[in-house]
Amino acid sequence: MSIINFIKKFNKLNRILFTTPSHNQGKGGAPQVFGMLGRSFFKCDISEIEGADNLANPIGIIKQAQDNAARIYNSKATFFLTNGSTSGIIAGMNAVLSRNDKVLITRNCHKSVYNGLVITGAVPVWMMPHYNKDWGIYETVNLDYLEEILSKNKDIKLFIMTNPTYEGLLSDVQAISDICKKYNVKLLVDEAHGALWNFHKALGTPALLQGADLVVQSLHKTAGALNPSALLHIGADSNIDPKFVQQSLNLITTTSPSYPLLINIEGTVNYLDSAKGRMEISQLVKNVNRMVRNLRMVPNLEVFSYNNDVTKILVKVTNMSGFELSDILFEKYNIEDELANEKSVLFLTGFGTTKSKLKKLEKALTEICANNIKITQEKEDYSVFNAVEPKVKFTPALVWGKPYKEVELKYAVSRVSMELISAYPPGIPVLIPGEVIKKEHLEYLKDKKKIKVLI
Ligand SMILES: Cc1ncc(COP(=O)(O)O)c(C=O)c1O
């Protein structure tokens, strides 16, 4: 039986529960919360009652739902994550890495990878992606560079990369996985932004079809699910043992997983795989493509269109920083973007991105370019972070909890950072604990007066 059907059936039984959660399907609790979320939400919120399952050791309805997802994605195993891709990345790392194992990571990774470093005690080897100054974004994995690093560091156990990048750029994951196999390195692909890919061929190619060992996908980013629901998959041909992955997930996952989220994951996966779901993706792709075609005709507007994911729209306007464009869109048009940098602005689309919503954005961008609208608000002095090659002095795990002091920035150069400083979104680390603070970091840190350094 599916999780959804179990809950439906359970709600008709009027069972008298003396279990957690004590709200008893919404009979008690704060009225304001109840009013806001509604009775149906509370009716779905159960724990490991008779007939339900245990996310930490699934044998019943959760196992069936996960097995069904594994069939749909053609994975060796798929795990439902009620704590986002963040938890999948950490658990995936923990399933492969032991203390002092070397892990190669592209620097434009999400900050959950840092958390994984603290938990595993692994030693990071950073791969610096090329920084595209024209668009203010990091580019994809360079195959020669990957091969060079792996051939020089034969003890690397795992390679972690993000595909698509936050801004939607696509790497050649098949070639990357071939190189990883050659050097006996496992591959974890953070596909948080690629949850629609398995269901439409005009989108990126799923890493599961390109030989990755572990893949995470956030269902809430583009696939219309609630925050923070995600999937962790093991590749069909990977020799990673699902038991290790389950154990790693159990280390960091609550023992009271949210059934509303489990329903939401199960329902979203089935919808994505349905004819209706696939049609909705097709419609989205058509709508975005049409809009991008129109935008290409707008003078002074450029749309990024080199090997990128359709669901991400990256634009820039001549003589206007991305921050300025973002401010105008927000102030004058009530439009909020996903991310702005000094050059460009990123718009995320997915389920929920209607044609009329896209039309509003198209109209606003066209108007801004035609009228050269400027906002009156004082221009902020935004600092630009262009990748600084990290110098790892100690692993994040080694400096975790160690004594630190705060020093003025001018005295910080050459000291070891005890702070994780990252631009959010997308949460790409500028400095992480254990790394040496360089002169080049100061430009980025100038809003800070002091920084925590290792004593
Ligand atoms: C590239 C990337 N990976 C992972 C994550 C974490 O995903 P989640 O919010 O599902 O934990 C994010 C979130 O912003 C992300 O952008």
Ligand as a Chemical Component Dictionary entry (heavy atoms), coordinates in Angstrom:
data_LIG
# 
_chem_comp.id                   LIG 
_chem_comp.type                 NON-POLYMER 
_chem_comp.pdbx_formal_charge   0 
_chem_comp.three_letter_code    LIG 
# 
loop_
_chem_comp_atom.comp_id 
_chem_comp_atom.atom_id 
_chem_comp_atom.alt_atom_id 
_chem_comp_atom.type_symbol 
_chem_comp_atom.charge 
_chem_comp_atom.model_Cartn_x 
_chem_comp_atom.model_Cartn_y 
_chem_comp_atom.model_Cartn_z 
_chem_comp_atom.pdbx_ordinal 
LIG C1 C1 C 0 23.375 23.217 -5.355 1  
LIG C2 C2 C 0 22.662 22.936 -4.073 2  
LIG N1 N1 N 0 22.893 21.790 -3.440 3  
LIG C3 C3 C 0 22.261 21.471 -2.291 4  
LIG C4 C4 C 0 21.380 22.346 -1.708 5  
LIG C5 C5 C 0 20.686 21.949 -0.448 6  
LIG O1 O1 O 0 19.402 21.529 -0.771 7  
LIG P1 P1 P 0 18.214 21.394 0.271  8  
LIG O2 O2 O 0 17.625 22.768 0.418  9  
LIG O3 O3 O 0 17.266 20.449 -0.373 10 
LIG O4 O4 O 0 18.770 20.886 1.528  11 
LIG C6 C6 C 0 21.121 23.576 -2.321 12 
LIG C7 C7 C 0 20.209 24.538 -1.695 13 
LIG O5 O5 O 0 20.210 25.712 -1.950 14 
LIG C8 C8 C 0 21.773 23.885 -3.545 15 
LIG O6 O6 O 0 21.556 25.025 -4.191 16 
# 
loop_
_chem_comp_bond.comp_id 
_chem_comp_bond.atom_id_1 
_chem_comp_bond.atom_id_2 
_chem_comp_bond.value_order 
_chem_comp_bond.pdbx_ordinal 
LIG C1 C2 SING 1  
LIG C2 N1 SING 2  
LIG C2 C8 DOUB 3  
LIG N1 C3 DOUB 4  
LIG C3 C4 SING 5  
LIG C4 C5 SING 6  
LIG C4 C6 DOUB 7  
LIG C5 O1 SING 8  
LIG O1 P1 SING 9  
LIG P1 O2 DOUB 10 
LIG P1 O3 SING 11 
LIG P1 O4 SING 12 
LIG C6 C7 SING 13 
LIG C6 C8 SING 14 
LIG C7 O5 DOUB 15 
LIG C8 O6 SING 16 
# 
